Amino acid sequence: MTPETLQKAYQALTTGRPDETLRMLEGGPPALPVLLLRGGALAALQRYEDATRVFEKVLKKDPGQLDAAYNLAVCQQALGRFHAARKNLSLVLKKQPDNQQAMLTLSAVLSEMGYNDECEALLKRAIEFAPDEQRFRHNLAFLYYQSGRYDEAADILAKLIEECPTQSKAIGLMGKIRMAQGQKRNDRALIEEAVALFDRGAELDPQSEEMRVDLGHALNALHDSARALSLFEELARAAPDQLDVHQGMGMALLNLGRLEEARRCFEAATACDPEAAESQYSLAIVSLALGDYETGSRKFEWRWRIKNAPHWRSRNAPLWDGGAIPEGRLLVWNEQGLGDELLHYGWFGRLQDRGLKLAVECDPRLVPLLARSFPDAQVFPRGDPRLLDLGRGAIAAQCPCGDLLLRARPWEAPPDQAGRYLQSDSERREEFKQRLAALHPGRKIGISWFSKGSSLGFGKSVPLDRWGGILGAQDALFVNLQYGDSEAEFEAVCRASEAAHYCDPDLDRREDIEGLCALIDSLDLVITVSNVTAHFAGALGKPCWVLLGPDPLWHWGCAGEAAPFYTSVTTLRASELGGWDGVLAAAVERL
């Protein structure tokens, strides 16, 4: 094969025409230059297995051929053969310690293998060697992002963006970091910053599908779901089989209350990849919201595989299959948020009616409340070492709290009409009743307006300054039930509305669950957004109005005023995101 043909084949490969390179090399001798070009063309066409065989043939002829070793490692990385790729890249760097491309590729391989410490050390050495090479710093920032070291990653990226304001990859990664920080801290401003970064990145690189998908997810997190839906619909027209696009579109439709359409999107996402845990879990949630409890409860087990999954705490006992337990106790341990945990405890009565003896491992704040409410159960705070001392025979089976939905199947029987399964401290309840009666002769109404849920809080909260109509009721004393630092806001808004109001100065509404339940139990009515206050009121059987947006939370159902699992709860639903005026007006009319 002539040098001119080899030169043309090389030019075709380097200008994005690998298929033309292969045609030129047909029938060529198995010389090293021919093999190297053929392997490169096959790799460019993503025919990694074929390319691997070619590069292995090169190395068999010449073990010192470092270009072949590097390209073989790239193919092995693409095929998921990370150990082999690491070995070949290490060989290249041993002979060429200043090979920056090999350093970059090895850092990516080490990250894929989860060897984060080794990857970090390699990148720091590379940065010392080539401090002006932005790719090393970008990869280190990405490693920190993957490891949850968001502040360190952001510091690196801020400098990169300052050096090169048009670096779209750095801007996109900074957006991912701000998104992760905002969701972790429930900080709307950080997610708004993420949206701005993704918008800027998409403007700089309009061909980047990843940037626009990330933008859509950030818009969904802000509940700007109309814009998110429009973006994902545009992406779907260009990439109809893209899992992330179907997932994002489904979340936008879910936030907008269009549940059947959302379910079809999640089904399309799971058709793209049946092992996509986030999509399977989303399908569980929308199925539950639609009242398809059979499907939803079975798919709810996908929660163990999603990002930020609950922590599995296995005990020395088999998982409960929902059947009888002749001897020993069923251990139920918490792995849900506090509100969902309370909901699931509402099914203990049915379990006990079936003759099951219970042991409960729960949030430490709930121990006295559950011990009083379920006197036949053994109740332990989470992590209590006494659980290990019960012996193998004492615990016959275990059940994570969230699995009770499938195992107890509460939808097959109506809830107890009494509607009350938690018992507050009677002495503290009476103390609150007397104190409130002395302050005001009218109705005692507790209010809570904010949710700090990490992913849904924005869409569930109703700013207190919009409650003027409710607070204008003349025959009521309004009582602060809002957890967190809420006293100043409560005082200011109630004074502006000239509402009679009370906030107990000695009650920690987050940590003193006993006191909070006693206070709720002393009231005539609770008006709240969907947060833990609503679950406490429902579990105590207190009349409660829950203000809901259109994005459904499955335990409140998706239509009508009745709540499926709490007989004392009435749901008031908004027709659109942020459309709280109608909900608040309905509450005022009822008052």
C-alpha positions in Angstrom: 0.0 0.0 0.0 1.5 3.3 -1.1 2.4 6.1 1.3 -0.1 8.3 -0.6 -3.0 5.9 0.1 -2.0 5.8 3.8 -1.9 9.6 3.9 -5.4 9.9 2.3 -6.8 7.3 4.7 -5.3 9.2 7.6 -6.9 12.5 6.3 -10.2 10.8 5.9 -10.1 9.5 9.5 -9.1 12.9 11.0 -11.8 14.7 9.1 -14.6 12.5 10.4 -14.8 10.0 7.5 -13.8 6.7 9.1 -15.9 4.5 6.8 -13.9 6.0 3.9 -10.7 5.1 5.7 -11.8 1.5 6.0 -12.6 1.3 2.2 -9.1 2.6 1.4 -7.5 0.1 3.6 -9.3 -3.0 2.2 -6.9 -5.6 1.1 -4.0 -3.8 2.6 -1.1 -5.7 4.3 -1.2 -6.3 8.1 1.6 -3.7 8.5 1.5 -1.6 11.7 0.5 1.7 10.0 -2.4 0.0 8.3 -3.5 -1.8 11.5 -3.3 1.5 13.5 -5.5 3.3 10.9 -7.9 0.4 10.7 -8.3 0.3 14.5 -8.8 4.0 14.7 -11.5 3.9 12.0 -13.3 1.0 13.7 -13.2 2.8 17.1 -14.5 6.0 15.5 -17.5 3.9 14.2 -18.0 2.6 17.7 -17.1 -0.9 16.6 -15.1 -1.3 19.8 -14.8 -5.1 19.8 -13.4 -5.1 16.2 -11.1 -2.2 17.1 -9.9 -4.1 20.2 -8.8 -7.1 18.2 -6.9 -4.9 15.8 -5.0 -3.0 18.5 -4.2 -6.3 20.3 -2.7 -7.6 17.1 -0.6 -4.4 16.9 0.7 -4.9 20.4 1.5 -8.5 19.7 3.7 -7.4 16.9 5.2 -4.5 18.8 4.5 -4.4 22.6 6.1 -1.0 22.8 3.6 0.6 20.4 2.1 3.2 22.9 -0.5 4.7 20.5 -2.0 1.2 20.2 -1.9 0.7 23.9 -3.7 4.0 24.5 -6.3 3.4 21.8 -6.9 -0.1 23.1 -7.5 1.4 26.6 -10.1 3.8 25.1 -11.9 0.9 23.5 -11.8 -1.1 26.7 -13.2 1.8 28.6 -16.1 2.1 26.1 -16.7 -1.6 26.6 -16.7 -1.3 30.4 -13.5 -3.3 30.8 -12.0 -0.8 33.2 -9.4 -2.9 34.9 -7.8 -3.7 31.5 -8.1 -0.1 30.4 -6.4 1.0 33.6 -3.5 -1.5 33.0 -2.9 -0.2 29.5 -3.1 3.5 30.5 -0.7 2.9 33.3 1.7 1.3 30.9 1.5 4.4 28.6 2.1 6.8 31.5 5.1 4.7 32.8 6.8 5.3 29.4 5.3 8.8 28.8 4.6 10.4 32.2 3.8 13.7 30.5 1.1 12.2 28.2 -1.8 14.5 29.1 -4.5 12.6 27.1 -3.6 9.4 28.9 -3.9 11.2 32.2 -7.3 12.5 31.3 -8.5 9.1 30.1 -7.1 7.3 33.2 -8.8 9.8 35.5 -12.1 9.0 33.8 -11.5 5.2 34.1 -10.6 5.5 37.8 -13.7 7.6 38.4 -15.8 4.9 36.7 -14.2 2.3 38.9 -15.0 4.3 42.0 -11.3 4.7 42.8 -11.9 8.3 43.8 -8.9 8.8 46.0 -6.6 7.5 43.3 -8.4 9.6 40.7 -8.1 12.8 42.8 -4.3 12.2 43.3 -3.7 11.7 39.6 -5.6 14.8 38.6 -3.8 16.9 41.2 -0.4 15.7 39.9 -1.6 16.5 36.4 -2.6 20.0 37.4 0.8 20.5 39.0 2.4 19.4 35.7 0.1 21.4 33.5 -1.6 24.2 35.5 -3.0 25.8 32.4 -4.8 22.7 31.1 -8.4 23.4 31.9 -9.5 19.8 31.2 -7.7 18.5 34.3 -9.4 21.1 36.5 -12.7 20.4 35.0 -12.3 16.6 35.6 -11.3 17.3 39.2 -14.4 19.5 39.6 -16.6 16.7 38.1 -15.0 14.2 40.5 -15.9 16.4 43.4 -19.4 16.8 42.1 -19.9 13.1 41.8 -18.5 12.7 45.4 -20.9 15.3 46.8 -18.1 17.8 47.5 -20.1 20.6 45.9 -18.3 23.6 47.4 -14.9 22.4 46.3 -16.2 21.7 42.8 -17.9 25.1 42.6 -14.6 26.9 43.6 -12.7 25.2 40.7 -15.5 25.9 38.2 -15.8 29.5 39.2 -12.2 30.1 38.3 -12.5 28.2 35.0 -15.6 30.3 34.0 -13.8 33.5 35.0 -10.9 32.5 32.7 -13.1 31.4 29.9 -16.7 32.8 30.2 -17.8 30.9 27.1 -16.8 27.4 28.4 -20.2 25.8 28.1 -19.1 22.5 29.8 -17.9 24.3 32.9 -21.1 26.3 32.9 -23.3 23.2 32.6 -21.4 21.4 35.4 -21.8 24.5 37.6 -25.5 24.3 36.9 -25.6 20.7 38.0 -23.8 21.6 41.2 -26.2 24.5 42.0 -29.1 22.2 41.3 -27.8 19.6 43.7 -27.1 22.1 46.4 -30.5 23.7 46.0 -32.3 20.4 46.3 -30.2 19.4 49.3 -30.7 22.7 51.1 -34.2 23.3 49.8 -32.9 26.6 48.5 -34.9 28.1 45.7 -32.3 30.7 44.9 -29.7 28.1 44.1 -32.0 26.3 41.7 -32.9 29.6 40.1 -29.1 30.1 39.6 -28.9 26.6 38.1 -31.7 27.5 35.6 -29.8 30.7 34.6 -26.6 28.7 34.1 -28.3 26.0 32.0 -30.0 28.8 29.9 -26.6 30.4 29.4 -25.0 27.0 28.5 -27.7 26.2 26.0 -27.3 29.5 24.4 -23.5 28.9 24.0 -24.0 25.3 22.9 -27.5 24.9 21.3 -26.7 21.4 20.1 -26.2 20.1 23.6 -29.1 17.8 24.4 -27.8 17.2 27.9 -27.8 20.9 28.7 -31.4 21.3 27.7 -32.5 18.2 29.6 -30.7 19.5 32.7 -32.5 22.8 32.2 -35.9 21.0 32.0 -35.2 19.1 35.2 -34.3 22.4 37.0 -37.5 24.0 35.7 -39.4 21.1 37.1 -37.7 21.5 40.5 -38.9 25.1 40.5 -42.4 24.0 39.5 -42.0 26.1 36.3 -43.5 23.0 34.7 -45.3 24.7 31.8 -41.9 25.8 30.4 -40.4 22.5 31.3 -43.1 20.6 29.4 -42.6 22.8 26.3 -38.9 22.1 26.4 -39.2 18.4 26.8 -41.9 18.2 24.1 -39.4 19.9 21.7 -36.7 17.5 22.8 -39.0 14.5 22.3 -39.6 15.4 18.7 -35.9 15.3 18.1 -35.2 12.3 20.3 -38.3 10.2 20.7 -36.5 7.3 22.4 -34.5 9.3 25.0 -35.2 8.1 28.6 -34.4 11.4 30.3 -36.7 13.2 28.0 -39.7 11.0 28.8 -38.8 11.2 32.5 -38.6 15.0 32.5 -41.9 15.3 30.5 -43.6 12.9 32.9 -42.5 15.0 35.9 -43.7 18.2 34.2 -47.1 16.6 33.5 -47.2 15.2 37.1 -46.6 18.7 38.5 -49.4 20.0 36.3 -51.8 17.4 37.6 -52.1 15.7 34.2 -51.7 12.2 35.7 -52.7 9.9 32.9 -50.4 11.6 30.5 -47.6 11.5 33.1 -48.1 7.8 33.6 -47.8 7.2 29.8 -44.5 9.1 29.8 -43.1 7.1 32.7 -44.2 3.9 31.0 -42.3 5.1 27.9 -39.2 5.8 30.0 -39.3 2.3 31.5 -39.7 0.9 28.0 -36.4 2.6 27.1 -34.8 1.0 30.1 -36.7 -1.4 32.4 -34.0 -1.0 35.0 -34.4 2.8 35.2 -35.1 3.1 38.9 -36.2 6.8 38.9 -38.7 6.2 36.2 -40.1 3.0 37.8 -40.4 4.9 41.1 -42.2 7.8 39.4 -44.5 5.2 37.8 -45.2 3.9 41.3 -46.1 7.4 42.6 -48.4 8.3 39.8 -50.1 4.9 39.9 -50.7 5.4 43.7 -52.0 8.9 43.1 -54.5 7.6 40.5 -55.7 5.0 43.0 -54.0 2.0 41.3 -52.6 0.8 44.6 -51.9 -2.7 43.3 -49.4 -1.5 40.7 -48.2 1.4 42.8 -47.4 -0.6 45.9 -45.4 -3.2 43.9 -43.4 -0.6 42.0 -42.9 1.3 45.3 -40.1 -1.1 46.1 -38.0 0.7 43.4 -37.4 3.4 46.0 -34.4 1.4 47.2 -32.6 2.0 43.9 -33.2 5.7 43.3 -30.8 8.5 43.9 -31.0 9.6 47.6 -32.6 6.2 48.4 -33.6 5.4 52.0 -31.0 3.6 54.0 -31.5 -0.1 54.2 -31.0 -1.4 57.8 -31.2 -5.2 57.6 -31.9 -7.1 60.8 -31.3 -10.8 61.5 -34.7 -11.8 60.4 -36.4 -12.7 57.0 -38.4 -10.1 55.2 -42.1 -10.4 55.9 -44.2 -11.7 53.1 -47.5 -10.5 54.4 -48.5 -13.8 56.0 -49.2 -15.0 59.5 -46.5 -15.0 62.2 -47.3 -17.7 64.7 -44.5 -16.9 67.1 -42.3 -13.9 67.7 -42.8 -10.3 66.6 -42.8 -8.4 63.3 -40.2 -5.7 63.4 -41.3 -2.6 61.4 -38.5 -0.1 60.9 -38.7 3.4 59.6 -37.1 4.5 56.3 -39.6 7.2 55.2 -39.9 10.8 56.0 -41.7 11.7 59.2 -45.1 12.4 57.6 -45.0 9.2 55.5 -43.9 7.3 58.5 -47.0 8.5 60.4 -49.2 7.5 57.5 -47.9 3.9 57.5 -48.4 3.6 61.3 -52.1 4.1 60.7 -52.2 0.5 59.4 -50.9 -1.0 62.7 -54.4 -1.6 63.9 -55.1 -3.9 61.0 -51.9 -5.8 61.6 -52.8 -6.3 65.2 -56.3 -7.4 64.3 -54.7 -10.2 62.3 -52.9 -11.3 65.5 -49.5 -9.9 64.7 -47.3 -8.7 67.5 -45.3 -5.7 66.6 -41.9 -4.3 67.4 -41.3 -0.8 66.0 -38.0 1.0 65.3 -38.9 4.7 64.8 -37.7 8.3 64.8 -36.7 8.9 68.5 -39.1 11.8 68.8 -42.0 9.4 68.2 -41.2 6.8 70.8 -43.5 8.0 73.7 -46.3 8.8 71.2 -46.2 5.3 69.6 -45.8 3.5 72.9 -48.9 5.2 74.3 -50.9 4.7 71.0 -49.9 1.0 70.5 -49.4 -0.3 74.1 -49.0 -3.9 72.9 -46.1 -3.0 70.6 -42.5 -2.8 71.7 -41.2 0.6 70.5 -37.5 1.5 70.1 -35.7 4.6 68.9 -33.8 4.2 65.7 -30.5 2.4 66.3 -31.3 1.3 69.8 -28.8 -1.5 70.8 -31.6 -3.2 72.7 -32.9 -4.4 69.4 -29.8 -6.6 69.1 -30.5 -8.1 72.5 -34.0 -9.4 71.6 -32.6 -12.6 70.3 -33.4 -14.4 67.1 -36.7 -15.9 68.3 -38.1 -12.6 69.4 -38.1 -11.1 65.9 -39.7 -13.5 63.5 -39.7 -11.2 60.5 -38.9 -7.7 59.5 -40.6 -5.1 57.3 -39.4 -1.7 56.2 -42.1 0.9 56.9 -42.8 1.6 53.3 -43.4 -2.0 52.5 -46.5 -2.0 54.7 -48.4 -0.5 51.8 -48.0 -3.7 49.8 -48.1 -6.1 52.8 -51.0 -4.6 54.8 -53.0 -3.6 51.6 -55.0 -0.9 53.4 -56.9 0.0 50.3 -58.9 -3.2 50.5 -60.8 -2.1 53.6 -62.1 1.4 54.4 -60.3 3.3 57.1 -61.6 3.2 60.7 -64.4 5.6 61.0 -63.1 6.8 64.3 -60.2 8.1 62.3 -57.8 8.3 65.2 -54.9 6.0 65.9 -52.5 8.3 67.8 -53.1 9.3 71.4 -51.6 12.5 72.6 -50.4 13.2 76.2 -53.7 13.9 77.9 -52.2 16.1 80.6 -50.5 18.4 78.2 -53.5 18.4 75.9 -55.7 19.7 78.8 -53.1 22.3 79.7 -53.2 23.7 76.2 -57.0 23.6 76.1 -57.2 25.7 79.3 -54.5 28.1 78.2 -56.1 28.7 74.8 -59.6 29.0 76.3 -58.3 31.8 78.6 -57.0 33.7 75.6 -60.0 33.6 73.4 -63.6 32.4 73.5 -63.9 31.4 69.8 -62.6 28.6 67.7 -59.0 27.6 68.1 -57.5 27.1 64.6 -53.9 25.9 64.1 -52.1 26.9 60.9 -49.0 25.7 59.1 -48.0 27.2 55.7 -44.6 25.9 54.7 -43.0 22.6 53.8 -39.3 22.1 53.8 -39.4 18.8 51.9 -36.2 18.7 49.8 -37.9 18.0 46.4 -41.5 19.2 46.8 -41.4 22.0 49.3 -41.6 24.8 46.7 -44.8 23.5 45.2 -46.5 22.7 48.5 -45.9 26.0 50.5 -48.3 28.9 50.5 -46.7 32.2 51.7 -48.3 33.3 54.9 -48.8 36.8 53.6 -51.5 35.3 51.3 -53.5 34.0 54.2 -55.1 37.4 54.9 -58.6 36.2 54.1 -58.4 33.2 56.5 -56.8 35.2 59.3 -59.6 37.8 58.9 -62.1 35.4 60.6 -63.3 37.3 63.6 -64.4 34.4 65.9 -61.1 32.5 66.0 -57.7 32.4 67.7 -55.0 31.3 65.3 -52.3 29.1 66.7 -48.8 28.7 65.2 -48.1 25.1 64.3 -45.3 25.8 61.8 -42.0 24.1 62.6 -38.8 25.9 62.1 -38.0 29.6 62.7 -41.5 30.9 62.0 -42.3 33.1 65.1 -41.4 36.5 63.6 -43.3 35.9 60.3 -46.3 34.6 62.2 -46.4 37.5 64.5 -46.0 40.1 61.8 -48.6 38.7 59.4 -51.2 38.1 62.2 -50.7 41.7 63.5 -51.1 43.1 60.0 -54.3 41.1 59.6 -55.5 42.1 63.1 -56.0 38.4 63.9 -56.1 37.0 67.4 -53.1 34.7 67.5 -50.9 32.6 69.8 -47.5 31.1 69.5 -46.3 29.0 72.4 -42.9 30.5 73.4 -41.7 27.3 75.1 -42.7 24.7 72.5 -40.1 23.4 70.0 -42.5 22.5 67.2 -39.8 20.4 65.4 -38.3 18.4 68.3 -41.0 18.3 70.9 -43.4 16.0 69.0 -45.3 15.2 72.3 -46.0 18.8 72.8 -46.9 19.5 69.2 -49.4 16.6 69.2 -51.0 17.7 72.5 -51.4 21.2 71.0 -52.9 20.0 67.8 -55.3 17.7 69.8 -56.5 20.7 71.8 -57.6 22.6 68.7 -60.9 22.8 66.9 -59.4 22.8 63.4 -56.1 22.7 61.6 -55.5 24.4 58.3 -52.2 23.5 56.7 -50.3 22.8 53.6 -49.1 19.2 52.9 -46.5 18.7 55.6 -46.0 16.7 58.7 -48.6 18.8 60.5 -51.3 17.5 58.2 -50.3 13.9 59.0 -50.3 14.5 62.7 -53.8 16.1 62.5 -55.1 13.2 60.4 -53.6 10.6 62.7 -55.1 12.3 65.8 -58.5 12.4 64.1 -58.7 16.2 64.2 -60.6 18.1 61.6 -58.0 19.3 59.1 -58.1 21.2 55.8 -55.1 20.4 53.6 -54.2 23.0 51.0 -52.9 21.2 47.9 -51.4 22.2 44.5 -52.3 20.3 41.4 -49.2 18.0 41.6 -50.7 15.2 43.6 -49.2 13.5 46.6 -50.5 10.0 46.5 -51.6 9.8 50.1 -54.1 12.6 49.5 -55.5 11.1 46.3 -56.0 13.1 43.1 -59.6 14.3 43.1 -62.4 15.1 45.5 -62.2 16.4 49.0 -61.8 13.1 50.9 -58.4 11.8 51.8 -58.1 8.1 51.2 -56.4 7.2 54.5 -57.5 9.9 57.0 -61.2 10.3 57.7 -60.9 13.7 59.4 -59.0 15.4 56.6 -60.6 17.5 53.9 -58.4 18.4 50.8 -58.8 21.7 49.1 -57.1 21.6 45.7 -55.5 24.2 43.4 -56.2 23.8 39.7 -52.8 25.0 38.6 -49.3 25.5 40.0 -49.1 28.5 42.3 -52.8 29.0 41.9 -53.5 29.3 45.6 -56.2 32.1 45.3 -59.0 29.7 44.7 -57.9 27.3 47.5 -57.6 30.1 50.0 -61.0 31.5 48.9 -62.6 28.1 49.5 -61.1 27.9 53.0 -62.4 31.4 53.7 -65.9 30.5 52.5 -65.9 27.4 54.8 -64.8 29.5 57.8 
